[in-house]
Amino acid sequence: MKKYKIGIIGYGGFGKFLHYWWAKLANVEVVAVADPHDKFADLENCSTYRDWKDLVNDPQVDIVSIVTPPGLHAEMACEAMKAGKHVLLEKPVATTDEEAQQILNTQQETGMVITVDHMIRYNPIVRSLMALGESGAFGKLRHAVVNNYAQDAALPRDHWFWKEELSGGIFVEHGVHFFDIINALAGQQYTEVYGTSHSRNEQQRDRVAALVLYNQGLIASYYHAFSGPGLFEQTTIHLAYDLARIEIEGWMPMKGTIKAMVNGQTKEQLSSIPGWTVTQANALSELRDVSRPEGWGAEAPAATNDDAIYCGGEAYDVEEMVSGTFEIRQTKGQVYGKCVQSILIDLIKKIEDKDHKLAISIEDAYEGLKIALLASQ
């Protein structure tokens, strides 16, 4: 078994987190790190560089992990690929359309493998919901709402996060995670994007919102605020399918609820969701539609010749309403760590087998960036 040698550019908190989890993999070894500021305390058997170009040109490095402010991604990724290195690039892929195109062109010219760290695609809850959506178990996804309330205590006014020439702004630096997840869950292409924002001062644009229309009718809204205390930090994703209502909690999804209309087959499929527990189940024939109050003057819907349930003009063969909860019974750190391990394993599979399909391709990451850029205008 080949052991892949990893070099990490950017050795702040997240760079150290990657090192910690990748060191647990049998076929991986972190052999180099680069950072102009870190003192590299307690690093053994690892080359250290102040200049990232020295790491890129280190002959022992097979894969370069880039964990720097987004405005630096394009130059570093392109130089790494030109030096014959495969690349695991922190999200977002870039901060501009031109930079993203430059990365795509360089990948095509060099043939090196590159992916972007949209690690939420590897979350077990998201993976199971993607599979259920693709199977048609929930019907069509019609509406999605993402609300993210993030703390700003660790982001002083002079932090690079607020410098949009470096970060790209909230939608580009952070929101791309959620544009990508909704893209993955829906399997649809955006057609229209509308954005708005609020700035607390001339430098800090701290609250942003977007409305996105997709080509198969999905309408999704996104709200991100970096303007509160950590005690109020919360992320929720609401998904409205024809046959299901799903609430997911956590920017790294950890738990949630589902209420769905099912048949025997789709009810069994729900057990693939981590920690799935049924809390209530009723035959549809036992349930009363209370969407109109008693005495409402409208006539009852005309009878049909079948027993199908109609949603958005689509007919579905379902017979039961099921409610339940799901939860990953690990810490957020453990789930996060497994996700960053999974994306590296996925990259290595692609290196070894060119026909392997990455869970997150460079084109997928670019699609999320396009929405973020339109929303930021």
C-alpha positions in Angstrom: 0.0 0.0 0.0 1.4 3.4 -1.1 1.8 5.9 1.7 0.9 9.4 0.4 3.0 12.3 1.6 1.0 15.4 2.5 2.1 19.0 2.7 -0.1 21.6 4.5 0.1 25.3 3.5 -1.5 27.4 6.3 -0.9 25.9 9.8 -3.5 27.8 11.9 -6.2 26.1 13.9 -7.8 24.3 10.9 -4.4 23.2 9.5 -3.5 21.7 12.8 -7.0 20.0 12.9 -6.3 18.4 9.5 -2.9 17.2 10.6 -4.4 15.6 13.7 -7.0 13.6 11.8 -4.9 12.7 8.8 -2.2 11.4 11.0 -4.6 8.7 12.0 -4.8 7.3 8.5 -2.6 4.3 7.7 -1.8 5.4 4.1 -1.1 9.0 4.8 1.8 10.9 6.3 2.0 14.7 6.8 5.6 15.4 5.9 5.7 19.2 5.5 3.9 22.4 6.7 4.3 26.0 5.6 3.2 29.1 7.5 4.8 32.5 7.7 3.7 33.0 11.3 3.5 29.7 13.2 6.4 28.7 15.5 5.9 25.0 14.6 6.0 23.9 18.2 6.2 20.1 18.9 6.5 19.1 15.2 8.6 16.0 14.6 9.6 14.2 11.4 8.0 17.1 9.4 9.7 19.7 7.2 8.7 23.3 8.1 8.7 26.3 5.7 8.0 30.0 6.0 7.5 30.3 2.2 4.7 28.2 0.7 6.6 27.9 -2.6 9.3 25.9 -0.8 6.7 23.3 0.2 5.2 23.2 -3.2 8.7 22.3 -4.6 9.5 19.8 -1.9 10.1 16.5 -3.9 8.8 14.3 -1.1 5.3 15.9 -1.1 2.6 14.1 -3.2 -0.5 16.1 -2.2 -0.7 19.8 -1.2 -3.4 20.8 1.2 -4.1 24.6 0.9 -5.6 26.1 4.1 -5.1 29.8 3.6 -7.4 32.9 3.1 -9.4 32.3 -0.1 -7.7 35.2 -2.0 -4.5 33.1 -2.1 -6.1 29.9 -3.3 -5.7 30.3 -7.1 -2.0 31.1 -7.2 -1.1 28.4 -4.7 -3.3 25.7 -6.3 -2.0 26.4 -9.8 1.6 26.5 -8.7 1.2 23.2 -6.9 -0.4 21.5 -9.9 2.4 22.8 -12.2 4.9 21.4 -9.8 3.3 17.9 -10.2 1.3 17.9 -7.0 -2.3 16.8 -6.4 -4.3 19.4 -4.5 -6.9 19.4 -1.7 -8.0 23.0 -1.7 -9.9 24.6 1.2 -13.3 26.1 0.2 -14.1 28.3 -1.6 -12.3 27.2 -4.7 -11.5 30.9 -5.4 -12.9 34.4 -4.8 -13.5 35.4 -8.4 -14.8 33.7 -11.6 -11.5 34.4 -13.3 -9.4 32.7 -10.6 -11.7 29.6 -10.7 -11.3 29.4 -14.4 -7.5 29.6 -14.0 -7.6 26.7 -11.6 -9.8 24.6 -14.0 -7.5 25.4 -16.9 -4.4 24.5 -15.0 -6.0 21.2 -13.9 -6.8 20.3 -17.5 -3.3 21.2 -18.7 -1.5 19.3 -15.9 -3.8 16.4 -15.4 -3.3 16.6 -11.7 -6.2 15.7 -9.3 -7.8 18.5 -7.3 -10.8 18.6 -5.1 -12.2 21.3 -2.8 -12.9 20.8 1.0 -16.7 20.9 0.9 -16.5 18.3 3.6 -20.2 18.5 4.5 -21.0 16.3 1.5 -19.2 13.5 3.4 -21.4 14.0 6.5 -23.4 10.7 7.1 -26.7 12.5 7.4 -26.2 14.5 4.2 -25.0 11.4 2.3 -28.1 9.4 3.4 -30.5 12.3 2.5 -28.8 12.7 -0.9 -29.3 9.0 -1.6 -33.0 9.1 -0.5 -33.6 12.2 -2.6 -32.0 10.5 -5.7 -34.1 7.4 -5.2 -37.3 9.5 -5.3 -38.4 8.5 -1.8 -39.3 12.1 -0.9 -40.6 13.2 -4.3 -39.4 16.6 -5.6 -37.5 19.1 -3.5 -39.6 22.3 -3.7 -38.2 24.7 -1.1 -35.1 25.0 1.1 -34.3 27.5 3.8 -30.8 27.8 5.3 -30.4 30.0 8.4 -26.9 30.5 9.9 -26.3 32.6 13.0 -22.6 32.7 13.6 -20.5 34.3 16.4 -18.2 37.2 15.6 -16.2 37.3 18.9 -13.3 35.6 17.2 -13.4 38.0 14.2 -12.1 41.5 15.3 -12.5 44.3 12.8 -9.0 43.9 11.4 -9.4 40.1 10.8 -8.9 39.0 7.1 -12.5 37.6 7.1 -13.8 41.1 6.8 -11.4 42.0 3.9 -13.4 40.9 0.9 -10.4 41.1 -1.4 -9.0 38.2 0.7 -12.2 36.4 1.8 -14.6 37.2 -0.9 -17.2 38.1 1.8 -19.6 35.9 3.8 -21.3 34.2 0.9 -18.0 33.3 -0.8 -16.0 32.4 2.3 -18.8 30.6 4.2 -22.0 30.5 2.3 -20.6 28.3 -0.5 -20.8 25.3 1.9 -24.6 25.7 1.9 -25.0 26.5 -1.8 -23.1 23.3 -2.4 -25.2 21.2 0.0 -28.5 22.4 -1.6 -27.0 21.8 -5.0 -26.1 18.2 -4.0 -29.5 17.5 -2.3 -31.5 18.9 -5.2 -29.5 17.9 -8.3 -30.8 21.1 -9.9 -29.1 24.0 -11.7 -29.6 27.6 -10.6 -31.3 30.0 -13.0 -31.8 33.2 -11.0 -30.0 34.6 -7.9 -31.0 37.6 -5.9 -28.9 38.9 -3.0 -29.0 41.6 -0.3 -26.8 42.5 2.7 -26.3 44.7 5.7 -23.0 46.3 6.8 -22.4 47.5 10.3 -19.7 49.9 9.1 -17.7 50.6 5.9 -15.6 47.5 6.5 -17.8 44.8 8.0 -20.6 43.4 5.9 -22.0 41.2 8.6 -25.4 39.9 7.4 -26.3 38.6 4.0 -29.3 37.0 2.4 -30.1 35.4 -1.0 -33.0 33.9 -2.9 -32.2 31.3 -5.6 -34.4 29.8 -8.2 -33.4 26.5 -9.8 -34.3 24.9 -13.1 -36.7 22.3 -11.8 -38.7 24.7 -9.6 -36.8 24.6 -6.3 -36.8 28.0 -4.5 -34.1 28.3 -1.8 -33.4 31.1 0.6 -30.1 31.6 2.5 -29.4 33.9 5.5 -26.0 34.2 7.2 -25.2 36.5 10.1 -21.8 36.9 11.7 -23.1 39.3 14.3 -23.8 37.6 17.6 -22.4 35.8 20.7 -21.3 32.2 20.5 -24.2 31.2 22.8 -26.6 32.0 20.0 -24.7 30.3 17.3 -27.0 28.1 15.4 -27.5 26.6 11.9 -30.7 25.1 10.6 -31.6 23.7 7.1 -35.3 23.2 6.3 -36.2 21.0 3.3 -39.7 20.8 1.9 -40.2 17.9 -0.5 -43.5 16.8 -2.0 -43.6 13.9 0.5 -41.5 15.1 3.4 -40.6 18.0 5.7 -37.1 17.8 7.1 -35.3 19.9 9.6 -31.5 19.6 10.0 -29.6 21.1 12.9 -25.9 22.2 12.9 -23.6 23.7 10.3 -22.0 20.2 10.6 -25.3 18.3 10.5 -25.7 16.3 13.7 -29.4 15.7 14.2 -32.9 16.6 13.0 -36.5 15.6 12.4 -38.5 14.2 9.5 -42.2 14.0 8.8 -42.9 12.0 5.7 -45.6 10.2 3.7 -44.3 6.8 2.9 -45.2 3.4 1.5 -43.6 0.1 2.7 -40.5 0.5 0.6 -39.8 4.1 1.4 -40.5 3.6 5.1 -37.8 1.0 5.1 -35.4 3.3 3.3 -35.6 5.8 6.2 -33.7 3.4 8.4 -30.5 4.3 6.4 -30.4 7.7 8.1 -28.0 7.7 11.1 -29.9 7.2 14.4 -33.3 7.1 12.8 -36.1 6.6 15.4 -39.8 6.6 14.6 -41.8 8.7 17.0 -45.2 8.4 15.4 -46.8 6.5 12.5 -50.4 6.7 11.2 -52.2 5.3 8.2 -53.2 8.2 5.9 -56.8 6.9 6.0 -56.8 7.6 9.8 -55.7 11.3 9.4 -57.9 14.2 8.8 -56.9 17.1 6.5 -57.3 20.2 8.7 -56.0 22.7 6.1 -59.5 24.2 6.0 -61.4 25.0 9.3 -64.9 23.7 9.9 -67.6 25.6 8.0 -65.2 26.6 5.2 -67.4 27.2 2.1 -65.3 25.5 -0.5 -66.4 22.3 -1.9 -64.5 19.1 -1.2 -62.0 18.1 -3.8 -63.4 16.0 -6.6 -62.9 12.3 -6.2 -60.3 10.5 -8.4 -60.2 7.0 -9.8 -57.1 6.0 -7.8 -55.8 6.2 -4.2 -52.7 8.3 -5.1 -51.6 11.4 -3.2 -51.1 14.4 -5.4 -48.4 16.9 -4.6 -47.5 19.7 -7.1 -49.4 17.9 -9.8 -47.4 14.7 -9.2 -49.1 11.4 -8.1 -47.5 9.3 -5.4 -48.3 5.9 -4.0 -48.1 6.3 -0.3 -50.2 5.0 2.6 -48.7 6.2 5.9 -47.5 9.3 7.6 -44.3 8.8 9.7 -42.6 11.2 12.0 -39.2 10.6 13.5 -35.8 11.9 14.6 -32.2 11.2 13.5 -28.9 11.9 15.2 -25.2 11.1 14.9 -24.2 9.9 18.3 -20.7 11.3 18.2 -19.1 14.6 19.1 -19.0 17.3 16.4 -15.3 17.1 16.4 -15.4 13.3 15.7 -17.9 13.8 12.8 -15.9 16.7 11.4 -12.7 14.7 11.7 -14.2 11.7 9.9 -15.4 14.0 7.1 -11.9 15.5 6.5 -10.5 12.0 6.5 -13.1 10.9 3.9 -12.4 13.7 1.5 -8.6 12.9 1.5 -9.4 9.2 1.0 -11.7 10.2 -1.9 -8.9 12.3 -3.4 -6.5 9.3 -3.2 -9.0 7.0 -4.8 -9.2 9.4 -7.8 -5.4 9.6 -8.0 -5.2 5.8 -8.2 -8.2 5.4 -10.5 -9.0 8.1 -13.0 -12.5 6.7 -13.5 -13.4 7.2 -9.8 -16.0 9.9 -9.4 -15.2 12.4 -6.6 -18.0 13.2 -4.2 -17.1 16.9 -4.8 -15.5 17.8 -8.1 -13.8 21.0 -8.9 -16.8 21.8 -11.2 -19.2 21.3 -8.3 -17.2 23.7 -6.2 -17.2 26.2 -9.0 -20.9 26.0 -9.3 -21.3 26.9 -5.6 -18.9 29.8 -6.1 -20.9 31.2 -9.1 -24.1 31.4 -6.9 -22.1 33.0 -4.1 -20.7 35.7 -6.4 -24.1 36.5 -7.9 -25.6 36.7 -4.4 -22.8 39.1 -3.3 -23.3 41.7 -6.0 
